[in-house]
Amino acid sequence: MAMMRENCIIIRNTVTSICNAAAMAAGGRGNAMCMTGDGTNILPIPPTALTIGGTLTTTNIIMANWSREMWQSVLNRVVRTLASGPFGANFVSASGVVA
């Protein structure tokens, strides 16, 4: 089965919502456009697309024994690098927490 392609609504270089192409196709509107003014076929950005998370696991005996403070320092550097890198403008905020 082919996947339905999502179309993003972009305002001033920011994705603000998604055009619901499935609803348009189901309504027999084919290639009809989403209307931003009246909100026709417009969906909010799903929460799963707003947050990126992950888990880091190490088997290196030296790193495995690092303190929480050392790991937090590493995460802080990752956040700074992410914010200043080529994709930095794509993030509203970034944070890293040792759990």
DSSP file (Angstrom, degrees, kcal/mol; ACC not computed):
  #  RESIDUE AA STRUCTURE BP1 BP2  ACC     N-H-->O    O-->H-N    N-H-->O    O-->H-N    TCO  KAPPA ALPHA  PHI   PSI    X-CA   Y-CA   Z-CA
    1    1 A M              0   0    0      0, 0.0     2,-0.2     0, 0.0     0, 0.0   0.000 360.0 360.0 360.0 135.1    0.0    0.0    0.0
    2    2 A A        -     0   0    0      1,-0.1     2,-0.2     0, 0.0     0, 0.0  -0.516 360.0-119.1 -76.4 142.5    1.4    3.5   -0.9
    3    3 A M        -     0   0    0     -2,-0.2     2,-0.4     1,-0.1    -1,-0.1  -0.589  24.6-116.5 -81.6 143.6    1.8    5.9    2.0
    4    4 A M        -     0   0    0     -2,-0.2     2,-0.3     1,-0.0    18,-0.1  -0.658  30.9-127.9 -78.1 130.2   -0.1    9.2    1.9
    5    5 A R        -     0   0    0     -2,-0.4     2,-0.3    16,-0.1    16,-0.2  -0.615  16.0-137.3 -81.5 136.1    2.2   12.1    1.6
    6    6 A E        -     0   0    0     -2,-0.3     2,-0.5    14,-0.1    14,-0.1  -0.718  10.5-150.7 -90.2 143.4    1.8   14.9    4.2
    7    7 A N  E     -A   19   0A   0     12,-1.0    12,-3.7    -2,-0.3     2,-0.3  -0.965  12.9-142.3-114.3 129.9    2.0   18.5    3.0
    8    8 A C  E     -A   18   0A   0     -2,-0.5     2,-0.6    10,-0.2    10,-0.2  -0.655   5.8-137.0 -94.2 146.0    3.2   21.1    5.4
    9    9 A I  E     -A   17   0A   0      8,-3.0     7,-3.0    -2,-0.3     8,-1.1  -0.913  27.2-166.6 -96.8 119.4    2.0   24.7    5.8
   10   10 A I  E     -A   15   0A   0     -2,-0.6     2,-0.5     5,-0.2     5,-0.2  -0.937  11.9-179.4-116.2 126.6    5.1   26.9    6.2
   11   11 A I  E >  S-A   14   0A   0      3,-2.7     3,-1.1    -2,-0.5    -2,-0.0  -0.990  74.8 -15.7-125.4 122.7    4.9   30.5    7.4
   12   12 A R  T 3  S-     0   0    0     -2,-0.5    -1,-0.2     1,-0.3     3,-0.1   0.915 129.3 -50.2  49.5  53.1    8.1   32.6    7.7
   13   13 A N  T 3  S+     0   0    0      1,-0.2     2,-0.4    -3,-0.1    -1,-0.3   0.623 117.9 109.9  65.3  16.9   10.3   29.5    7.5
   14   14 A T  E <  S-A   11   0A   0     -3,-1.1    -3,-2.7     0, 0.0     2,-0.6  -0.985  70.4-128.6-125.3 129.3    8.4   27.7   10.2
   15   15 A V  E     +A   10   0A   0     -2,-0.4    -5,-0.2    -5,-0.2     3,-0.1  -0.648  33.7 171.2 -72.0 119.7    6.1   24.6    9.7
   16   16 A T  E     -     0   0A   0     -7,-3.0    29,-0.4    -2,-0.6     2,-0.3   0.693  55.9 -15.9-106.6 -24.6    2.9   25.7   11.4
   17   17 A S  E     -A    9   0A   0     -8,-1.1    -8,-3.0    27,-0.2     2,-0.4  -0.959  63.1-104.8-166.4 178.5    0.5   22.9   10.5
   18   18 A I  E     -AB   8  43A   0     25,-2.8    25,-3.3    -2,-0.3     2,-0.5  -0.949  23.3-128.1-122.5 139.4   -0.2   20.0    8.2
   19   19 A C  E     -AB   7  42A   0    -12,-3.7     2,-1.6    -2,-0.4   -12,-1.0  -0.762  24.6-132.2 -83.7 124.9   -2.5   19.8    5.2
   20   20 A N     >  +     0   0    0     21,-3.8     4,-1.5    -2,-0.5     3,-0.3  -0.596  32.4 172.4 -82.4  85.7   -4.8   16.7    5.6
   21   21 A A  H  > S+     0   0    0     -2,-1.6     4,-2.5     1,-0.2    -1,-0.2   0.813  73.9  61.5 -65.6 -30.7   -4.4   15.2    2.1
   22   22 A A  H  > S+     0   0    0      1,-0.2     4,-2.5     2,-0.2    -1,-0.2   0.905 104.2  48.0 -63.5 -41.3   -6.3   12.1    3.2
   23   23 A A  H  > S+     0   0    0     -3,-0.3     4,-1.7     2,-0.2    -1,-0.2   0.882 111.5  50.5 -66.7 -37.9   -9.4   14.1    4.0
   24   24 A M  H  <>S+     0   0    0     -4,-1.5     5,-2.8     2,-0.2     6,-0.4   0.926 112.7  45.7 -65.7 -43.5   -9.2   15.9    0.7
   25   25 A A  H ><5S+     0   0    0     -4,-2.5     3,-1.6     1,-0.2     5,-0.3   0.900 111.7  51.8 -66.0 -40.9   -8.8   12.6   -1.3
   26   26 A A  H 3<5S+     0   0    0     -4,-2.5    -1,-0.2     1,-0.3    -2,-0.2   0.825 106.7  54.6 -64.9 -31.0  -11.7   11.0    0.7
   27   27 A G  T 3<5S-     0   0    0     -4,-1.7    -1,-0.3    -5,-0.2    -2,-0.2   0.388 118.1-113.4 -84.1   5.1  -13.9   14.0   -0.2
   28   28 A G  T < 5S+     0   0    0     -3,-1.6    -3,-0.2     1,-0.1    -2,-0.1   0.739  80.7 127.1  73.6  22.2  -13.2   13.5   -3.9
   29   29 A R    > < -     0   0    0     -5,-2.8     3,-1.8     1,-0.2    -4,-0.2   0.446  42.0-173.0 -95.1   1.2  -11.3   16.7   -4.1
   30   30 A G  T 3  S+     0   0    0     -6,-0.4    -1,-0.2     1,-0.3    -3,-0.1  -0.210  72.4   3.6  53.0-111.7   -8.2   15.1   -5.6
   31   31 A N  T 3  S+     0   0    0     -2,-0.1    -1,-0.3    -7,-0.1    -6,-0.0   0.074  92.8 146.2 -96.0  23.4   -5.5   17.8   -5.8
   32   32 A A    <   -     0   0    0     -3,-1.8     2,-0.2     1,-0.1    -8,-0.1  -0.173  47.7-114.7 -59.6 155.9   -7.5   20.5   -4.0
   33   33 A M        -     0   0    0      1,-0.1     2,-0.3    -9,-0.0    -1,-0.1  -0.594  20.5-112.3 -93.4 153.1   -5.5   22.9   -1.8
   34   34 A C        -     0   0    0     -2,-0.2     2,-0.7     7,-0.1     7,-0.2  -0.621  29.6-134.5 -76.9 144.1   -5.8   23.3    1.9
   35   35 A M  B  >> -C   40   0B   0      5,-1.3     4,-0.9    -2,-0.3     5,-0.6  -0.898  18.7-173.1-106.3 113.1   -7.3   26.6    2.9
   36   36 A T  T  45S+     0   0    0     -2,-0.7    -1,-0.2     3,-0.2     5,-0.0   0.804  80.3  61.6 -74.7 -28.2   -5.4   28.3    5.7
   37   37 A G  T  45S+     0   0    0      1,-0.2    -1,-0.2     2,-0.1    -2,-0.0   0.947 119.2  22.1 -64.4 -50.5   -7.9   31.1    6.1
   38   38 A D  T  45S-     0   0    0      2,-0.1    -1,-0.2     0, 0.0    -2,-0.2   0.440 105.6-118.2 -99.5   0.0  -10.9   29.0    7.1
   39   39 A G  T ><5 +     0   0    0     -4,-0.9     3,-1.8     1,-0.2     2,-0.2   0.630  48.6 171.1  77.9  13.1   -8.9   26.0    8.3
   40   40 A T  B 3 <S-C   35   0B   0     -5,-0.6    -5,-1.3     1,-0.3    -1,-0.2  -0.409  72.4  -9.0 -63.0 125.1  -10.3   23.6    5.8
   41   41 A N  T 3  S+     0   0    0      1,-0.2   -21,-3.8    -2,-0.2     2,-0.5   0.702  99.5 140.5  61.2  23.6   -8.3   20.3    5.9
   42   42 A I  E <   -B   19   0A   0     -3,-1.8   -23,-0.2   -23,-0.2    -1,-0.2  -0.845  29.4-172.5-100.2 131.8   -5.7   21.8    8.3
   43   43 A L  E     -B   18   0A   0    -25,-3.3   -25,-2.8    -2,-0.5     2,-0.1  -0.887  25.9-109.9-118.9 151.5   -4.3   19.6   11.1
   44   44 A P        -     0   0    0      0, 0.0   -27,-0.2     0, 0.0   -28,-0.0  -0.365  46.2 -90.8 -71.1 160.6   -2.0   20.6   14.0
   45   45 A I        -     0   0    0    -29,-0.4     5,-0.1     1,-0.1   -37,-0.0  -0.599  50.7-112.4 -70.2 127.9    1.5   19.2   14.0
   46   46 A P    >   -     0   0    0      0, 0.0     3,-2.2     0, 0.0     4,-0.4  -0.330  18.1-121.0 -64.9 144.5    1.4   15.9   15.9
   47   47 A P  G >> S+     0   0    0      0, 0.0     3,-1.3     0, 0.0     4,-0.9   0.798 110.9  65.6 -55.5 -29.9    3.3   15.9   19.3
   48   48 A T  G 34 S+     0   0    0      1,-0.3    -3,-0.0     2,-0.2     3,-0.0   0.725 101.4  49.5 -67.1 -19.1    5.5   13.1   18.0
   49   49 A A  G <4 S+     0   0    0     -3,-2.2    -1,-0.3     1,-0.1     3,-0.1   0.501 105.1  59.0 -94.0  -5.4    6.9   15.5   15.5
   50   50 A L  T <4 S+     0   0    0     -3,-1.3     2,-0.4    -4,-0.4    -2,-0.2   0.642 103.2  50.0 -96.9 -17.0    7.6   18.2   18.0
   51   51 A T     <  -     0   0    0     -4,-0.9     2,-0.5     2,-0.0    -1,-0.1  -0.976  58.9-163.9-129.3 135.3    9.9   16.3   20.4
   52   52 A I        +     0   0    0     -2,-0.4     2,-0.3    -3,-0.1    -3,-0.1  -0.978  22.6 166.9-115.8 126.5   13.0   14.3   19.7
   53   53 A G        +     0   0    0     -2,-0.5     2,-0.3     2,-0.0    -2,-0.0  -0.861   4.9 163.4-134.0 168.3   14.2   12.0   22.4
   54   54 A G        -     0   0    0     -2,-0.3     2,-0.4     2,-0.0    -2,-0.0  -0.990  29.2-118.1-171.5 174.6   16.6    9.1   22.9
   55   55 A T        -     0   0    0     -2,-0.3     2,-0.5     2,-0.0    -2,-0.0  -0.990  17.4-153.0-129.2 136.0   18.6    6.9   25.2
   56   56 A L        -     0   0    0     -2,-0.4     2,-0.4     2,-0.0    -2,-0.0  -0.947  14.5-177.6-111.5 126.5   22.3    6.5   25.3
   57   57 A T        -     0   0    0     -2,-0.5     2,-0.4     2,-0.0    -2,-0.0  -0.974   3.4-168.9-123.3 137.4   23.8    3.3   26.5
   58   58 A T        -     0   0    0     -2,-0.4    -2,-0.0     1,-0.1     0, 0.0  -0.962  23.1-173.3-127.4 145.8   27.5    2.6   26.9
   59   59 A T        +     0   0    0     -2,-0.4     2,-0.5     4,-0.0    -1,-0.1   0.324  55.0 116.6-111.2   2.7   29.5   -0.6   27.6
   60   60 A N     >  -     0   0    0      1,-0.2     4,-2.9     2,-0.0     5,-0.2  -0.627  62.2-145.3 -72.7 120.4   32.8    1.3   28.0
   61   61 A I  H  > S+     0   0    0     -2,-0.5     4,-0.8     1,-0.2    -1,-0.2   0.832  95.8  49.2 -61.2 -35.2   33.8    0.6   31.6
   62   62 A I  H >4 S+     0   0    0      2,-0.2     3,-0.8     1,-0.2    -1,-0.2   0.959 116.2  40.8 -69.5 -50.0   35.4    4.0   32.0
   63   63 A M  H >4 S+     0   0    0      1,-0.2     3,-1.8     2,-0.2    -2,-0.2   0.858 108.0  62.6 -66.6 -34.1   32.4    6.0   30.6
   64   64 A A  H 3< S+     0   0    0     -4,-2.9    -1,-0.2     1,-0.3    -2,-0.2   0.757 104.0  49.9 -62.9 -23.3   30.0    3.7   32.5
   65   65 A N  T << S+     0   0    0     -3,-0.8    -1,-0.3    -4,-0.8    -2,-0.2   0.307  82.0 124.2 -99.2   8.4   31.4    4.9   35.7
   66   66 A W    <   -     0   0    0     -3,-1.8    -3,-0.0     1,-0.1     2,-0.0  -0.339  65.6-109.6 -64.6 150.9   31.2    8.6   35.0
   67   67 A S     >  -     0   0    0      1,-0.1     4,-2.1     4,-0.0     5,-0.2  -0.302  24.8-108.7 -74.8 164.4   29.3   10.7   37.5
   68   68 A R  H  > S+     0   0    0      1,-0.2     4,-2.6     2,-0.2     5,-0.2   0.872 121.3  56.1 -59.6 -37.5   25.9   12.2   36.7
   69   69 A E  H  > S+     0   0    0      2,-0.2     4,-2.1     1,-0.2    -1,-0.2   0.892 105.8  50.0 -63.5 -40.4   27.6   15.6   36.7
   70   70 A M  H  > S+     0   0    0      2,-0.2     4,-2.0     1,-0.2    -1,-0.2   0.928 112.3  47.0 -64.6 -44.8   30.0   14.4   34.0
   71   71 A W  H  X S+     0   0    0     -4,-2.1     4,-2.6     1,-0.2    -2,-0.2   0.886 110.5  52.6 -64.4 -38.6   27.2   13.1   31.8
   72   72 A Q  H  X S+     0   0    0     -4,-2.6     4,-2.4     1,-0.2    -1,-0.2   0.890 107.6  52.6 -64.4 -37.3   25.2   16.3   32.3
   73   73 A S  H  X S+     0   0    0     -4,-2.1     4,-1.8     2,-0.2    -2,-0.2   0.909 109.3  49.0 -62.3 -42.5   28.3   18.2   31.1
   74   74 A V  H  X S+     0   0    0     -4,-2.0     4,-2.1     2,-0.2    -2,-0.2   0.931 111.6  48.8 -62.5 -45.8   28.4   16.0   28.0
   75   75 A L  H  X S+     0   0    0     -4,-2.6     4,-2.5     1,-0.2    -2,-0.2   0.885 107.8  54.9 -62.6 -38.6   24.7   16.6   27.3
   76   76 A N  H  X S+     0   0    0     -4,-2.4     4,-2.2     1,-0.2    -1,-0.2   0.894 108.3  48.8 -62.0 -39.4   25.1   20.4   27.8
   77   77 A R  H  X S+     0   0    0     -4,-1.8     4,-2.6     2,-0.2    -1,-0.2   0.890 109.5  52.5 -66.3 -38.9   27.9   20.3   25.1
   78   78 A V  H  X S+     0   0    0     -4,-2.1     4,-2.7     2,-0.2    -2,-0.2   0.928 109.7  48.8 -60.7 -45.2   25.6   18.3   22.8
   79   79 A V  H  X S+     0   0    0     -4,-2.5     4,-2.5     2,-0.2    -2,-0.2   0.920 112.0  48.3 -62.2 -44.5   22.8   20.9   23.2
   80   80 A R  H  X S+     0   0    0     -4,-2.2     4,-1.8     2,-0.2    -1,-0.2   0.911 112.9  48.3 -62.6 -41.9   25.2   23.8   22.5
   81   81 A T  H  X S+     0   0    0     -4,-2.6     4,-1.1     2,-0.2    -2,-0.2   0.908 111.9  49.3 -65.1 -42.1   26.5   22.0   19.4
   82   82 A L  H  < S+     0   0    0     -4,-2.7     3,-0.5     1,-0.2     5,-0.2   0.925 111.7  49.0 -61.4 -45.1   23.0   21.3   18.2
   83   83 A A  H  < S+     0   0    0     -4,-2.5    -1,-0.2     1,-0.2    -2,-0.2   0.824 118.1  39.0 -66.6 -32.0   21.9   24.9   18.7
   84   84 A S  H  < S+     0   0    0     -4,-1.8    -1,-0.2    -5,-0.2    -2,-0.2   0.506 100.6  93.6 -98.4  -4.2   24.9   26.3   16.9
   85   85 A G  S >< S-     0   0    0     -4,-1.1     3,-1.7    -3,-0.5     4,-0.3  -0.035  98.7 -80.5 -79.6-174.3   25.1   23.8   14.1
   86   86 A P  T 3  S+     0   0    0      0, 0.0     3,-0.2     0, 0.0    -1,-0.1   0.712 131.1  44.4 -63.6 -21.2   23.6   23.9   10.6
   87   87 A F  T >  S+     0   0    0     -5,-0.2     3,-2.1     1,-0.2     4,-0.2   0.324  80.0 107.4-103.6   7.4   20.2   22.8   11.9
   88   88 A G  G X  S+     0   0    0     -3,-1.7     3,-1.5     1,-0.3    -1,-0.2   0.828  73.0  59.2 -55.1 -36.7   20.2   25.1   15.0
   89   89 A A  G 3  S+     0   0    0     -4,-0.3    -1,-0.3     1,-0.3    -2,-0.1   0.659  95.5  65.8 -69.1 -14.2   17.6   27.4   13.4
   90   90 A N  G <  S+     0   0    0     -3,-2.1     2,-0.5   -76,-0.0    -1,-0.3   0.487  91.4  74.8 -85.9  -2.6   15.1   24.5   13.2
   91   91 A F    <   -     0   0    0     -3,-1.5     3,-0.1    -4,-0.2    -1,-0.0  -0.932  56.3-165.3-116.1 131.7   14.9   24.1   16.9
   92   92 A V  S    S-     0   0    0     -2,-0.5     2,-0.3     1,-0.3    -1,-0.2   0.876  82.4 -15.2 -74.7 -39.9   12.9   26.4   19.3
   93   93 A S        -     0   0    0      2,-0.0     2,-0.3     0, 0.0    -1,-0.3  -0.977  59.6-158.3-156.1 163.8   14.7   24.9   22.2
   94   94 A A        +     0   0    0     -2,-0.3     2,-0.3    -3,-0.1   -15,-0.0  -0.992  13.4 172.0-145.8 146.1   16.9   22.0   23.2
   95   95 A S        -     0   0    0     -2,-0.3     2,-0.4     2,-0.0    -2,-0.0  -0.988  15.4-157.2-151.2 157.0   17.6   20.3   26.5
   96   96 A G        -     0   0    0     -2,-0.3     2,-0.4   -24,-0.1   -20,-0.0  -0.995  11.4-175.1-139.0 132.4   19.4   17.3   27.9
   97   97 A V        -     0   0    0     -2,-0.4     2,-0.6   -22,-0.1    -2,-0.0  -0.991  23.3-134.7-131.7 133.0   18.8   15.6   31.2
   98   98 A V              0   0    0     -2,-0.4   -26,-0.1     1,-0.1   -30,-0.0  -0.774 360.0 360.0 -83.7 121.6   20.5   12.7   32.9
   99   99 A A              0   0    0     -2,-0.6    -1,-0.1   -31,-0.0   -31,-0.0   0.432 360.0 360.0 -98.5 360.0   17.8   10.5   34.3
